[in-house]
Amino acid sequence: MPFSGLPESLQAKLHGRPKAVVSKERIKTRLSMEVARFRESGEGWQTRMDTAIKDSQ
């Protein structure tokens, strides 16, 4: 059955996550232990690191 053939209530549930207004690029890097401590600070560490990097510029 095509997606358009499903009931609208089910389409809304299956549509997925909306696109972010500001997209980010996935990168892979190695970090020193001092910087890697961001990860130990718990959930949201990537966002805090991103903010710290932007603030340092």
Phi and psi restraints in degrees (range 20) as a CNS / XPLOR table:
assign (resid 1 and name C) (resid 2 and name N)
       (resid 2 and name CA) (resid 2 and name C) 1.0 -69.2 20.0 2
assign (resid 2 and name N) (resid 2 and name CA)
       (resid 2 and name C) (resid 3 and name N) 1.0 154.7 20.0 2
assign (resid 2 and name C) (resid 3 and name N)
       (resid 3 and name CA) (resid 3 and name C) 1.0 -54.8 20.0 2
assign (resid 3 and name N) (resid 3 and name CA)
       (resid 3 and name C) (resid 4 and name N) 1.0 -40.8 20.0 2
assign (resid 3 and name C) (resid 4 and name N)
       (resid 4 and name CA) (resid 4 and name C) 1.0 -66.4 20.0 2
assign (resid 4 and name N) (resid 4 and name CA)
       (resid 4 and name C) (resid 5 and name N) 1.0 -17.3 20.0 2
assign (resid 4 and name C) (resid 5 and name N)
       (resid 5 and name CA) (resid 5 and name C) 1.0 -84.3 20.0 2
assign (resid 5 and name N) (resid 5 and name CA)
       (resid 5 and name C) (resid 6 and name N) 1.0 -9.6 20.0 2
assign (resid 5 and name C) (resid 6 and name N)
       (resid 6 and name CA) (resid 6 and name C) 1.0 -79.3 20.0 2
assign (resid 6 and name N) (resid 6 and name CA)
       (resid 6 and name C) (resid 7 and name N) 1.0 155.3 20.0 2
assign (resid 6 and name C) (resid 7 and name N)
       (resid 7 and name CA) (resid 7 and name C) 1.0 -60.9 20.0 2
assign (resid 7 and name N) (resid 7 and name CA)
       (resid 7 and name C) (resid 8 and name N) 1.0 148.1 20.0 2
assign (resid 7 and name C) (resid 8 and name N)
       (resid 8 and name CA) (resid 8 and name C) 1.0 -58.4 20.0 2
assign (resid 8 and name N) (resid 8 and name CA)
       (resid 8 and name C) (resid 9 and name N) 1.0 -36.4 20.0 2
assign (resid 8 and name C) (resid 9 and name N)
       (resid 9 and name CA) (resid 9 and name C) 1.0 -63.3 20.0 2
assign (resid 9 and name N) (resid 9 and name CA)
       (resid 9 and name C) (resid 10 and name N) 1.0 -36.7 20.0 2
assign (resid 9 and name C) (resid 10 and name N)
       (resid 10 and name CA) (resid 10 and name C) 1.0 -76.2 20.0 2
assign (resid 10 and name N) (resid 10 and name CA)
       (resid 10 and name C) (resid 11 and name N) 1.0 -36.4 20.0 2
assign (resid 10 and name C) (resid 11 and name N)
       (resid 11 and name CA) (resid 11 and name C) 1.0 -59.7 20.0 2
assign (resid 11 and name N) (resid 11 and name CA)
       (resid 11 and name C) (resid 12 and name N) 1.0 -41.1 20.0 2
assign (resid 11 and name C) (resid 12 and name N)
       (resid 12 and name CA) (resid 12 and name C) 1.0 -63.0 20.0 2
assign (resid 12 and name N) (resid 12 and name CA)
       (resid 12 and name C) (resid 13 and name N) 1.0 -37.1 20.0 2
assign (resid 12 and name C) (resid 13 and name N)
       (resid 13 and name CA) (resid 13 and name C) 1.0 -73.5 20.0 2
assign (resid 13 and name N) (resid 13 and name CA)
       (resid 13 and name C) (resid 14 and name N) 1.0 -32.2 20.0 2
assign (resid 13 and name C) (resid 14 and name N)
       (resid 14 and name CA) (resid 14 and name C) 1.0 -93.8 20.0 2
assign (resid 14 and name N) (resid 14 and name CA)
       (resid 14 and name C) (resid 15 and name N) 1.0 -5.3 20.0 2
assign (resid 14 and name C) (resid 15 and name N)
       (resid 15 and name CA) (resid 15 and name C) 1.0 -66.3 20.0 2
assign (resid 15 and name N) (resid 15 and name CA)
       (resid 15 and name C) (resid 16 and name N) 1.0 -27.9 20.0 2
assign (resid 15 and name C) (resid 16 and name N)
       (resid 16 and name CA) (resid 16 and name C) 1.0 96.4 20.0 2
assign (resid 16 and name N) (resid 16 and name CA)
       (resid 16 and name C) (resid 17 and name N) 1.0 -175.9 20.0 2
assign (resid 16 and name C) (resid 17 and name N)
       (resid 17 and name CA) (resid 17 and name C) 1.0 -74.7 20.0 2
assign (resid 17 and name N) (resid 17 and name CA)
       (resid 17 and name C) (resid 18 and name N) 1.0 136.5 20.0 2
assign (resid 17 and name C) (resid 18 and name N)
       (resid 18 and name CA) (resid 18 and name C) 1.0 -68.7 20.0 2
assign (resid 18 and name N) (resid 18 and name CA)
       (resid 18 and name C) (resid 19 and name N) 1.0 152.8 20.0 2
assign (resid 18 and name C) (resid 19 and name N)
       (resid 19 and name CA) (resid 19 and name C) 1.0 -66.5 20.0 2
assign (resid 19 and name N) (resid 19 and name CA)
       (resid 19 and name C) (resid 20 and name N) 1.0 140.2 20.0 2
assign (resid 19 and name C) (resid 20 and name N)
       (resid 20 and name CA) (resid 20 and name C) 1.0 -72.8 20.0 2
assign (resid 20 and name N) (resid 20 and name CA)
       (resid 20 and name C) (resid 21 and name N) 1.0 146.2 20.0 2
assign (resid 20 and name C) (resid 21 and name N)
       (resid 21 and name CA) (resid 21 and name C) 1.0 -65.1 20.0 2
assign (resid 21 and name N) (resid 21 and name CA)
       (resid 21 and name C) (resid 22 and name N) 1.0 -44.6 20.0 2
assign (resid 21 and name C) (resid 22 and name N)
       (resid 22 and name CA) (resid 22 and name C) 1.0 -111.2 20.0 2
assign (resid 22 and name N) (resid 22 and name CA)
       (resid 22 and name C) (resid 23 and name N) 1.0 114.8 20.0 2
assign (resid 22 and name C) (resid 23 and name N)
       (resid 23 and name CA) (resid 23 and name C) 1.0 -89.6 20.0 2
assign (resid 23 and name N) (resid 23 and name CA)
       (resid 23 and name C) (resid 24 and name N) 1.0 159.9 20.0 2
assign (resid 23 and name C) (resid 24 and name N)
       (resid 24 and name CA) (resid 24 and name C) 1.0 -125.0 20.0 2
assign (resid 24 and name N) (resid 24 and name CA)
       (resid 24 and name C) (resid 25 and name N) 1.0 159.0 20.0 2
assign (resid 24 and name C) (resid 25 and name N)
       (resid 25 and name CA) (resid 25 and name C) 1.0 -101.4 20.0 2
assign (resid 25 and name N) (resid 25 and name CA)
       (resid 25 and name C) (resid 26 and name N) 1.0 132.7 20.0 2
assign (resid 25 and name C) (resid 26 and name N)
       (resid 26 and name CA) (resid 26 and name C) 1.0 -80.1 20.0 2
assign (resid 26 and name N) (resid 26 and name CA)
       (resid 26 and name C) (resid 27 and name N) 1.0 127.2 20.0 2
assign (resid 26 and name C) (resid 27 and name N)
       (resid 27 and name CA) (resid 27 and name C) 1.0 -130.8 20.0 2
assign (resid 27 and name N) (resid 27 and name CA)
       (resid 27 and name C) (resid 28 and name N) 1.0 163.4 20.0 2
assign (resid 27 and name C) (resid 28 and name N)
       (resid 28 and name CA) (resid 28 and name C) 1.0 -125.2 20.0 2
assign (resid 28 and name N) (resid 28 and name CA)
       (resid 28 and name C) (resid 29 and name N) 1.0 127.6 20.0 2
assign (resid 28 and name C) (resid 29 and name N)
       (resid 29 and name CA) (resid 29 and name C) 1.0 -148.5 20.0 2
assign (resid 29 and name N) (resid 29 and name CA)
       (resid 29 and name C) (resid 30 and name N) 1.0 159.2 20.0 2
assign (resid 29 and name C) (resid 30 and name N)
       (resid 30 and name CA) (resid 30 and name C) 1.0 -102.5 20.0 2
assign (resid 30 and name N) (resid 30 and name CA)
       (resid 30 and name C) (resid 31 and name N) 1.0 136.1 20.0 2
assign (resid 30 and name C) (resid 31 and name N)
       (resid 31 and name CA) (resid 31 and name C) 1.0 -120.3 20.0 2
assign (resid 31 and name N) (resid 31 and name CA)
       (resid 31 and name C) (resid 32 and name N) 1.0 151.5 20.0 2
assign (resid 31 and name C) (resid 32 and name N)
       (resid 32 and name CA) (resid 32 and name C) 1.0 -68.9 20.0 2
assign (resid 32 and name N) (resid 32 and name CA)
       (resid 32 and name C) (resid 33 and name N) 1.0 163.1 20.0 2
assign (resid 32 and name C) (resid 33 and name N)
       (resid 33 and name CA) (resid 33 and name C) 1.0 -62.7 20.0 2
assign (resid 33 and name N) (resid 33 and name CA)
       (resid 33 and name C) (resid 34 and name N) 1.0 -33.9 20.0 2
assign (resid 33 and name C) (resid 34 and name N)
       (resid 34 and name CA) (resid 34 and name C) 1.0 -62.2 20.0 2
assign (resid 34 and name N) (resid 34 and name CA)
       (resid 34 and name C) (resid 35 and name N) 1.0 -42.2 20.0 2
assign (resid 34 and name C) (resid 35 and name N)
       (resid 35 and name CA) (resid 35 and name C) 1.0 -77.2 20.0 2
assign (resid 35 and name N) (resid 35 and name CA)
       (resid 35 and name C) (resid 36 and name N) 1.0 -34.6 20.0 2
assign (resid 35 and name C) (resid 36 and name N)
       (resid 36 and name CA) (resid 36 and name C) 1.0 -64.6 20.0 2
assign (resid 36 and name N) (resid 36 and name CA)
       (resid 36 and name C) (resid 37 and name N) 1.0 -14.4 20.0 2
assign (resid 36 and name C) (resid 37 and name N)
       (resid 37 and name CA) (resid 37 and name C) 1.0 -66.1 20.0 2
assign (resid 37 and name N) (resid 37 and name CA)
       (resid 37 and name C) (resid 38 and name N) 1.0 -17.6 20.0 2
assign (resid 37 and name C) (resid 38 and name N)
       (resid 38 and name CA) (resid 38 and name C) 1.0 -54.2 20.0 2
assign (resid 38 and name N) (resid 38 and name CA)
       (resid 38 and name C) (resid 39 and name N) 1.0 -41.1 20.0 2
assign (resid 38 and name C) (resid 39 and name N)
       (resid 39 and name CA) (resid 39 and name C) 1.0 -63.1 20.0 2
assign (resid 39 and name N) (resid 39 and name CA)
       (resid 39 and name C) (resid 40 and name N) 1.0 -36.0 20.0 2
assign (resid 39 and name C) (resid 40 and name N)
       (resid 40 and name CA) (resid 40 and name C) 1.0 -68.4 20.0 2
assign (resid 40 and name N) (resid 40 and name CA)
       (resid 40 and name C) (resid 41 and name N) 1.0 -16.7 20.0 2
assign (resid 40 and name C) (resid 41 and name N)
       (resid 41 and name CA) (resid 41 and name C) 1.0 -77.9 20.0 2
assign (resid 41 and name N) (resid 41 and name CA)
       (resid 41 and name C) (resid 42 and name N) 1.0 -4.0 20.0 2
assign (resid 41 and name C) (resid 42 and name N)
       (resid 42 and name CA) (resid 42 and name C) 1.0 100.9 20.0 2
assign (resid 42 and name N) (resid 42 and name CA)
       (resid 42 and name C) (resid 43 and name N) 1.0 -167.4 20.0 2
assign (resid 42 and name C) (resid 43 and name N)
       (resid 43 and name CA) (resid 43 and name C) 1.0 -50.9 20.0 2
assign (resid 43 and name N) (resid 43 and name CA)
       (resid 43 and name C) (resid 44 and name N) 1.0 135.8 20.0 2
assign (resid 43 and name C) (resid 44 and name N)
       (resid 44 and name CA) (resid 44 and name C) 1.0 88.6 20.0 2
assign (resid 44 and name N) (resid 44 and name CA)
       (resid 44 and name C) (resid 45 and name N) 1.0 12.1 20.0 2
assign (resid 44 and name C) (resid 45 and name N)
       (resid 45 and name CA) (resid 45 and name C) 1.0 -65.5 20.0 2
assign (resid 45 and name N) (resid 45 and name CA)
       (resid 45 and name C) (resid 46 and name N) 1.0 -32.6 20.0 2
assign (resid 45 and name C) (resid 46 and name N)
       (resid 46 and name CA) (resid 46 and name C) 1.0 -65.5 20.0 2
assign (resid 46 and name N) (resid 46 and name CA)
       (resid 46 and name C) (resid 47 and name N) 1.0 -39.6 20.0 2
assign (resid 46 and name C) (resid 47 and name N)
       (resid 47 and name CA) (resid 47 and name C) 1.0 -66.1 20.0 2
assign (resid 47 and name N) (resid 47 and name CA)
       (resid 47 and name C) (resid 48 and name N) 1.0 -42.0 20.0 2
assign (resid 47 and name C) (resid 48 and name N)
       (resid 48 and name CA) (resid 48 and name C) 1.0 -64.9 20.0 2
assign (resid 48 and name N) (resid 48 and name CA)
       (resid 48 and name C) (resid 49 and name N) 1.0 -38.1 20.0 2
assign (resid 48 and name C) (resid 49 and name N)
       (resid 49 and name CA) (resid 49 and name C) 1.0 -67.5 20.0 2
assign (resid 49 and name N) (resid 49 and name CA)
       (resid 49 and name C) (resid 50 and name N) 1.0 -42.3 20.0 2
assign (resid 49 and name C) (resid 50 and name N)
       (resid 50 and name CA) (resid 50 and name C) 1.0 -58.5 20.0 2
assign (resid 50 and name N) (resid 50 and name CA)
       (resid 50 and name C) (resid 51 and name N) 1.0 -43.8 20.0 2
assign (resid 50 and name C) (resid 51 and name N)
       (resid 51 and name CA) (resid 51 and name C) 1.0 -63.8 20.0 2
assign (resid 51 and name N) (resid 51 and name CA)
       (resid 51 and name C) (resid 52 and name N) 1.0 -43.9 20.0 2
assign (resid 51 and name C) (resid 52 and name N)
       (resid 52 and name CA) (resid 52 and name C) 1.0 -62.6 20.0 2
assign (resid 52 and name N) (resid 52 and name CA)
       (resid 52 and name C) (resid 53 and name N) 1.0 -40.6 20.0 2
assign (resid 52 and name C) (resid 53 and name N)
       (resid 53 and name CA) (resid 53 and name C) 1.0 -65.5 20.0 2
assign (resid 53 and name N) (resid 53 and name CA)
       (resid 53 and name C) (resid 54 and name N) 1.0 -44.4 20.0 2
assign (resid 53 and name C) (resid 54 and name N)
       (resid 54 and name CA) (resid 54 and name C) 1.0 -63.8 20.0 2
assign (resid 54 and name N) (resid 54 and name CA)
       (resid 54 and name C) (resid 55 and name N) 1.0 -38.5 20.0 2
assign (resid 54 and name C) (resid 55 and name N)
       (resid 55 and name CA) (resid 55 and name C) 1.0 -68.0 20.0 2
assign (resid 55 and name N) (resid 55 and name CA)
       (resid 55 and name C) (resid 56 and name N) 1.0 -25.6 20.0 2
assign (resid 55 and name C) (resid 56 and name N)
       (resid 56 and name CA) (resid 56 and name C) 1.0 -82.8 20.0 2
assign (resid 56 and name N) (resid 56 and name CA)
       (resid 56 and name C) (resid 57 and name N) 1.0 -6.4 20.0 2
